[in-house]
Amino acid sequence: MGRCTIALFSIGLSIAASCARAAPPENCTYKGIDLFGDVQVVDSFPDIRVEIVTSFPDLKVQTVESFPDTCGKWRFVDSFPDFKIQYVESFPDLKIQMVQSFPGVP
């Protein structure tokens, strides 16, 4: 997880908060890993720890059966993955939202 900063402004009593966390850049990679392709779910030693959310995701993911060749399209496999993920409920590397269409960086 990242660090959070909170700024209070006396004029209008506005509160601004920002939390720095690792989000995928526009080129759809995370630490050099392309966020599309063949994905294997593991219980330990993942490349990326992900949390499934329903709002404000870092990446929208669509499950496909073939051609996982664009950002956010994942094909789940049991062997020879492009990268491995582990589902977590806290301290994820990425927050993903499962979608039926329009995958990618929101």
C-alpha positions, 0 to 999 in steps of 0.5 A: 500500500502507499502513503496517504496525505490529507490536506485541510483548507480553512476556506470553505472547510474543504478536505482533500485526501490522496493515497498513492498506490500502484496503478497501471500506467496508460501502457497497460503494464504493471512492473514490466508485466503486460496486463493481458494474456494467459493468467494463472491463479495461485495461492502463493508466489504471485507476480501480482496480488489483485483484489476484485472490486465493484467500483474505482478499479485500477483495471477492468478485466474481461475473461476471454476464451481466445485472443487475450491480446489487448489490455485487460483481456485475460484467459485463465489457464492452469499452466504456462501463464504469462503471469500469475495472480493471487486474490487478496482482500487487503493490500493488493498491487492492483484493484480489478473489476470484472466486466463483460465488455470494454476492458482496460484502464478506466 
